[in-house]
């Protein structure tokens, strides 16, 4: 059957042929073949249409993404740093300088000094325009290079730009300051140490907030320094293992103190102060009563190392100049974990002092009994 014929024509031709010949044995096969061919043509057409639609959608998506990028770039950067005026100045200067220089040389040979002097002035002026135009072109090209390096990022380190352009960091900083002064970075600002460029107002607000928290660091250090070290017992009365355990514990406490000094947030600093105070109290109890040292394995093997690791991670996150959502979320998780550890240390301290509480309770009970026997207080038996 001819696949180029219309589907309806093919069916009609097969039916007419069967009727004329009175042979219907091949009619079903002819119809099935026509249906299969038609189905294949439809599927092929749908596939081509689907592929065309997919390409159109991808192209539209690329165009949307490109427009979005262009809009974001327009919010961050000026469109041009003056390359077109630079080209115009350079071209004008060249047109003035070259002919004037040639005329000056010819006039000097002809001893026409006055005219030669005038042409010389024109040549110098043209050369100045040429040089100024070339300088503007170079600066515009440099701005485009910096813009391509930074892209849509919220901040970029000066050293990174220097490494990418093979320039000295001091030169890059000088260029960036000049670009900022000319408003080429629309929302840009340098950090206080002039080590990185902040590209958006939102990022700059986050940076200023972080700096304000850091300004409280000295106050937090003074507050942390007011936490007195708990007195320790006589090390000479302790076994070697006990002394080693306490020394190892003091090393952990020193690391906790160091981390606390670097963290500006007052709430987490109070939590760290509480942990340090409780741990020092536990060690004081252990130095005076070595029999409780055996109860400190969990604290030494898990609680303290975990606390130090969490604080190290928090300090690293806190050092980042831009506090994005992921960083803030991780810091909140660490703060919650430290709160849980603080509760665990307090429960451990409570368990360390449980024997002392029992001894005190027993002593008070015995004292009441003795006083009652001496008639100094009411006897509990008489009270009954």
FENRA-V834876 format. One record per backbone hydrogen bond with DSSP energy under -1.0 kcal/mol. CO is the residue of the C=O (numbers start at 1). NH is the residue of the N-H. E is the energy in kcal/mol with one decimal. If there is no record, write none. Layout:
CO NH E
CO NH E
//
This chain:
2 5 -1.2
6 10 -2.5
7 11 -1.9
8 12 -2.6
9 13 -2.7
10 14 -2.2
11 15 -2.3
12 16 -2.5
13 17 -2.3
14 18 -1.8
15 19 -2.3
16 20 -2.7
17 21 -2.0
18 22 -1.1
18 23 -1.0
26 30 -2.2
27 31 -2.7
28 32 -2.9
29 33 -2.6
30 34 -2.3
31 35 -2.6
32 36 -2.7
33 37 -2.6
34 38 -2.5
35 39 -2.9
36 40 -2.7
37 41 -2.4
38 42 -2.6
39 43 -3.0
40 44 -2.7
41 45 -2.4
42 46 -2.9
43 47 -2.7
44 48 -2.5
45 49 -2.5
46 50 -3.2
47 51 -2.8
48 52 -2.5
49 53 -2.7
50 54 -2.6
51 55 -2.5
52 56 -2.3
53 57 -2.8
54 58 -2.7
55 59 -2.4
56 60 -2.6
57 61 -2.6
58 62 -2.7
59 63 -2.5
60 64 -2.7
61 65 -2.8
62 66 -2.7
63 67 -2.6
64 68 -2.5
65 69 -2.6
66 70 -2.7
67 71 -2.4
68 72 -2.5
69 73 -2.9
70 74 -2.2
71 75 -1.4
73 77 -3.0
76 186 -1.7
82 86 -1.6
83 87 -2.6
84 88 -2.3
85 89 -2.7
86 90 -2.6
87 91 -2.6
88 92 -2.6
89 93 -3.0
90 94 -2.4
91 95 -2.4
92 96 -1.8
93 97 -3.2
94 98 -2.1
96 100 -1.6
97 101 -2.5
98 102 -2.1
99 103 -2.8
100 104 -2.4
101 105 -2.1
102 106 -2.1
103 107 -2.8
104 108 -2.1
105 109 -1.4
106 110 -1.5
107 112 -2.2
111 113 -1.3
112 116 -2.0
113 117 -2.4
114 118 -1.9
115 119 -2.6
116 120 -2.2
117 121 -2.1
118 122 -2.1
119 123 -2.5
120 124 -2.4
121 125 -2.6
122 126 -2.9
123 127 -2.5
124 128 -2.4
125 129 -2.5
126 130 -2.6
127 131 -2.8
128 132 -2.7
129 133 -2.7
130 134 -2.4
131 135 -2.2
132 136 -2.1
133 137 -2.1
134 138 -2.5
135 139 -2.2
136 140 -2.4
137 141 -2.4
138 142 -2.2
139 143 -2.4
140 144 -2.1
141 145 -2.0
142 146 -2.6
143 147 -2.7
144 148 -2.1
145 149 -1.8
146 150 -2.5
147 151 -2.9
150 153 -1.6
154 199 -3.2
156 197 -3.2
157 161 -1.6
158 162 -2.4
159 163 -2.4
160 164 -2.0
161 165 -1.6
162 167 -1.8
168 172 -2.3
169 173 -2.8
170 174 -2.0
171 175 -2.5
172 176 -2.9
173 177 -2.4
174 178 -1.8
175 179 -2.4
176 180 -2.8
177 181 -2.4
178 182 -1.6
179 184 -2.5
180 183 -1.2
184 78 -2.3
189 198 -3.4
191 194 -1.3
195 158 -2.4
196 191 -1.8
197 156 -2.0
198 189 -1.9
200 204 -2.0
201 205 -2.3
202 206 -2.1
203 207 -2.2
204 208 -2.5
205 209 -2.0
206 210 -2.2
207 211 -2.3
208 212 -2.2
209 213 -2.0
210 214 -2.1
211 215 -1.6
213 216 -1.2
214 217 -1.8
216 220 -2.3
217 221 -2.6
218 222 -2.2
219 223 -2.3
220 224 -2.9
221 225 -2.6
224 227 -1.5
234 237 -1.7
235 238 -1.6
239 243 -2.5
240 244 -2.4
241 245 -2.2
242 246 -2.4
243 247 -2.5
244 248 -2.4
245 249 -2.3
246 250 -2.5
247 251 -1.8
248 252 -1.8
249 253 -2.3
250 254 -2.3
251 255 -1.8
252 256 -2.3
253 257 -2.6
254 258 -2.3
255 259 -2.3
256 260 -2.3
257 261 -1.9
265 269 -1.7
266 270 -2.0
267 271 -1.6
268 272 -2.2
269 273 -2.5
270 274 -2.2
271 275 -2.3
272 276 -2.8
273 277 -2.6
274 278 -2.5
275 279 -2.6
276 280 -2.5
277 281 -1.9
278 282 -2.2
279 283 -2.4
280 284 -2.2
281 285 -2.4
282 286 -2.5
283 287 -2.4
284 288 -1.6
285 289 -2.2
289 292 -2.3
290 293 -1.6
292 295 -2.0
293 296 -2.0
296 300 -2.5
297 301 -2.8
298 302 -1.8
298 303 -1.7
299 304 -2.9
302 306 -2.4
303 307 -2.2
304 308 -2.4
305 309 -2.3
306 310 -2.5
307 311 -2.2
308 312 -2.4
309 313 -2.3
310 314 -2.4
311 315 -2.6
312 316 -2.0
313 317 -2.2
314 318 -2.8
315 319 -1.4
317 320 -1.1
322 324 -1.3
324 328 -2.5
325 329 -2.5
326 330 -2.2
327 331 -2.3
328 332 -2.1
329 333 -2.0
330 334 -2.1
331 335 -2.5
332 336 -2.2
333 337 -2.1
334 338 -2.5
335 339 -1.9
336 340 -1.9
337 341 -2.3
338 342 -2.3
339 343 -1.9
340 344 -2.1
341 345 -2.7
342 346 -2.1
343 347 -2.3
344 348 -2.2
345 349 -2.5
346 350 -2.3
347 351 -2.2
348 352 -2.1
349 353 -1.6
353 357 -2.3
354 358 -2.2
355 359 -2.6
356 360 -2.6
357 361 -2.3
358 362 -2.3
359 363 -2.6
360 364 -2.5
361 365 -2.0
362 366 -2.5
363 367 -2.5
364 368 -2.4
365 369 -1.8
366 370 -2.5
367 371 -2.6
368 372 -1.9
369 373 -2.1
370 374 -1.8
371 376 -2.5
372 375 -1.2
379 383 -2.4
380 384 -1.4
//
